[in-house]
């Protein structure tokens, strides 16, 4: 009795500590050495949870079964089942030890089990997995050195790994606007954080597959900053994780002071490496409103002489669009804006801990230009407001 897995998600290619890019095709191929298999029942459930309903699949002509995780991941990662807007609370940086914390929303672990049946509905083979760990990313694990380094288990001997930032040029931080950076702790039991070689925080953590992703808050929702990030405008941030061999995340902080923050629009978006990036459109946006009338109904009138219309509207809807512009003059701005074009999840900051999910419906940018001087124009759909109606 033996079930064999093949393909990108085979046990030979993916171990329990490895990250899988969830926005790529995630198809599990498996087969059994026992003859007579006519169907397989697959159960998938969150790590540490309880198995629920199963999905039946049939083998192809060679006896192999194919199970696509996409349907499970679509709701798990995009939070499409949430009625309310997904919100995210930044920690209070006045207590410095709060600024470094684990977050189980960047990646999600699932477990799965398989029962294979014969024509008489008898179980002839079965398997229960230790699970997979899916990340909100589109960088392909098998083809990306970045993801391979991030996927390494503690103790593998790798001395350096990357954060989930999208640009090698660093991280942009805007004075007064909340921001954090994200990284994989690799199940380390502790982390040291340095700004310009000054250690300001050390936290011991028994991280595991469910909370291995960490965030380092640079500026909280009240504008409280970590000491030192604005000293030179391009400070070195180092996060060292230890346990099974030390390794370090390093990134420069591109600190900026907006000239007119009250008239700016601030966005958070999921980048291709699975982290969240932040960008501010300063002093260059406009809001457009379009109205659509709902159905009309005939109304009564007493005299044709005084009646101006025989119909009355039952109500209307209004759609709001936000158009933002930016002229990029350096590589890091281009990295951010080009990544926003590809992002599956974009949120507009409404102040405090309130964010609104928006859709990028149009973009105008010369991505093929060889110069850093590029003009960008993005149109965001802010949704439809339903007004009073009959």
N, C-alpha and C positions, 0 to 999 in steps of 0.2 A: 504494500500500500504506500504509494508515494505520489505527491503532487509536485510537478516541476514548473517553475516560473521562468519565462523568457522575456526578452524585450527590455525597454528602458527601465521599467519598474521591477525587474527581476531581482531576486535576493542577491545575485552575484554583482549587480550594479549598484544597489542601494542598501545601505546598512541602517541600523536603527537611529544612528546619530546624524544622518545626512538630511539635508534640506532638498525639497523637490519644488521646482517652480510651478506653481498652481495654474498660472495663466497659459501654460503650454499644454499640449495634449498629454493627458495622464491616463494611459491605457495599460492595464495589467493583462498579460497573456499567460495562461496556465493550461496545463493538461495533466492527465492521470495515466499511470502505467497500467491501470486495471481496465480491461475491456468491458464494453457494454454501457459506457456513459452516454446518457441521452440528454441530461440537463444538469445545470449547477445552480445552486441558490447562494447568492452572495449577500452577506450582511455587512454594512459599514456604519460605524457609530463613532462619536467623539472619544478621544483617549480617556480612559478612566470611566467611561459611561457604560450604559447597558444596551445590549443589542436590541434592535427593534424589528422593523419589517425587513424582509429580504427581497431581492430582485432575482428573478429567474432568467437564465440565459442558456442558449443551446450551442453546441459545438459546431465548428465549421467542418468541411469535408475531410480535413486531416485530423480531426479530433481535438483541436485547440479551442479554448474558450477565451473570449475577449470581454473585459469589463472596463467601461469608461467611467472614471471618477468625476468627470466634468459636472454631471448633474448634481452630485453631492456637494462639490466644491463651489458651485455657482452661488448657492444660498449661504454656505458657510463663510465664504470670503467676502462676498459683496454685501452681506447683511441685508439682502433684499426682503427678508421676512419681517424686518423691523418696521413697525408702523411709524414710530417717531424717528426724527433725524438722529443718526448715530452721533453721539457727543464724546468728546475727549477732554478730560480735565488735566491741566498741567499742575504739577505739585507746587507747593509754596516754597520758593527758594530762600525765604528768610530762615528756614531751618535747613542748613546746607546738606544734611545727610538725607533729606528727602529728594534731592535733585537727581539721584541715580536710583533707578527702580526697574523692576521687571515688568514686562507687558506681554500678555498672552493673546493680543489682538493682531500682532504682526504675522504670526504663523499659527497654524492649527494642526494638532495631531489627530489622526484617526486610526482606529483599529478595524480590522476586517476579518471575516471568517468565511469559509467555503464548505459546503456540502455538495457532493456529486452523487447523482442518483442514476439507477438503471431504469429499464422500461417498466419494472414492477414497483417503482417508487421506493426502492430500498437504497439506503445510503451505502455506497461502495467505497467512498474515499472522502476524507475531510481534512481541513487544515484551519488552524487559528493563528493569525499573525500577531507579531508584536507591534505592528502598525507602521504607518508612514507619517512623515512630518512635512506638511505642505506650507509653503510660504507665499505671501502675496507678491510674487515676482514673475517676470517674464524672461529673465536671463536664463538661458538653457544650461542646466547643470553640466551635462556632458561636454559642452563646447566652451565653457567659460572658466578660465583659471580663477576668476574672482569667486564664483560660486563653489568651485572645488575647494578653495582655501576655507571659505566660510563653512563648508559642509564637513570639514575634518573633525573627527572626534578628539576630545582631550587626550593627550598622551601620544599623539601621532608624530610628534617631533617637529611640527611646523612652528617656526618662531615668529611668524608675522601673519596677520590676516586683515582683511579689509572691513571697514564699516559698511553700512548700507547706503552711504551717500552716493550720489550719481555723478559727481564731478571730482576728478583728481586735483582740480584747482582749489578745493576747499569747501567750506560751508558758509553761506551768506547768512549773517545775523543782522536784524534791523533793530535799532534802539526802540524800546517800547512795545515790540511785537513778540508774542510768545514763540519759542522755538525749542526743539530738542533734536538730538541726533540719536540714531538707533544702531545697534550692533548685536552680533550674536555672541553670547557669553561662552559658547562652546561647553556648556555645563560646568564652567569653572566655579570654584567655591569662594572666590573673592576677586575684587577689582580695586585698583588704585587709579585715581583721576588726577591729572596734572595739567596746569595751564602755565606755559612758559617755565616748565620744570618745577613749579610750586605745587606740591601735593595738597589738595584742599579736602579730599574726601576719600574715605576707605570704607568699604562695606563688605562684610563676609556674607556669602549667600550660598545656600545649597540648591543651586539651580538644577532643573531637570528638563525633560523634553517639553513640558507644558509651560514653563516660564523661562526658557533659556534666552529669549530675546530681551534686551535691555534698552532703556532710554536714558540719556543724559540730558537733563533740562538745562539749557543755557540761559533762557529768559522765561520767566513765568507769566501768567496771564495778567499780573499786576505790574509788569515791567521790571521786576526785581531780577538783577543779573548776577551771575557768578562773578566773584571777584577776579578782576584781571582780564576779562575777555575783550574789553574795549581800550586797553592801554595803548596798543600800537596800531590797531586797525587790522593786523594780520597775525594773530597770536597762534602759537602751536598748542593744540589740544592733544593730549596723549591719554589713552585709556589702556591700562595694562591689566590683563586678566591672568590669573595664575591658578595652577592646578594641572598637573601633567605636563609641565613645560610652559614657561612664561611666553606671552606673545602680546603685541601692542597694536592698538588702533591709533593711527595718527592722522590729524587733519588740521589744516589752517582755518582760522576763523576770519572771514572777510566781514569785518564789522562796519556797518553803515548807519549814518544818522539821517533819516528822511527829512527833507526840507519842509514838507507840509503833510505830516502824518494824518491829519484830520480829513484830507482830501485824497486819500490813497485807498487802494483795495488790496487785501492780503489773502493769499491762497495757500492751502496745503494740498499736496497731491502725492499719490503713490507713484514712486519711480520704478524703473525696470529692475532694480536690485532688491526691491521689497521693502525699502524704507520709505519714510515720508520726507518730502522736501518742501520748502517754503519760499514763496516769492511775493514781492511787493510791487504793485504797479503804482507809481507815484504820479499824481497830478495829471493823469492822462486817461480818463475814462468818461463814458457817457452811458446813460440809461435810456432805453427805448421801451415804449409801451404800445402794444397793439391790442385792439379790442375786437371781439367777435360777438355779434348778437346771437342769442339763442332763438328758438322758434317763436313765431308770431301767432297770435290768436285774434279772431275777429271780435270786435267790440260792438256793443250796441250804441245807437245814436238816435236822437229824437228828430233831427232835421238835417237834410242834406245841405241846407244853407249854412249851418254852423259846423258841420263835421269836416275836419281836415284830413282824417285818415280812418280807414275802416279796420285797421289792425293795431295791435298793441304788443310790444315785445314782452316775452316772459322773463327776460333777464339777459345777462351778458357775462362773458369771461374776459379777463385781461391777461395777456402774457407779457412778462417782463424779461428784457434782455440787457445784459451788461457788456459793453464793448470796452476793452482795455488795450492800451497801446504802450509799446516800450521800444526804445532805440538802444540796442545792445552795442557796446563798444569793446567788450572783452570776452574772453573764452568762457568764463564761468557763467555769465549771463546767458550766453548762447546754449551752454549745456543745460541749464535749468529750463529755458523756454522751449527748447526742442524736446526735452523729456516730458514737458507738460502736454505737448501735442499727442504723445503716445500714451499718456496716463489713463488708466481705466477708472480712477476715482479721483475727483477734484472737489475740494470743499472751500467755501468762502467764509472767512472769519467775520462774525457778527459782533464781536466783542466778548470779553470774559471767556467763558468756556463754551460759547455757542458757535457752532459751525453749521453751514447749510450745504448740503450736497448739490452740486450744479453740474450741468453738462456743457462740454465744449462743442458748440455746433458749427463753428467756422473758425478757420485760422488763416492768416495771410503772412507768410514768411518765406524768404528766399533761402531754403536750407542748403542748397548746393553752392552757394557763394563761398569763395575761398577767403573772404575777408571776415574779420570779426564784427565789422560794422553792418548790422542788419536791423531792419525795421520789422517789428512784429505787431500784429493786430489780431486780438482774440475776441470772439463773440461767445458769451456764456448764456445759456438758457437758465433763468432763475425760476422757471416754473409758471404755472397758471394759477391765478387767483379767481375763485368762483364767488361772484357777487350775489347780492340779493336777487332771488328769482321766484317766479310764481310756480 
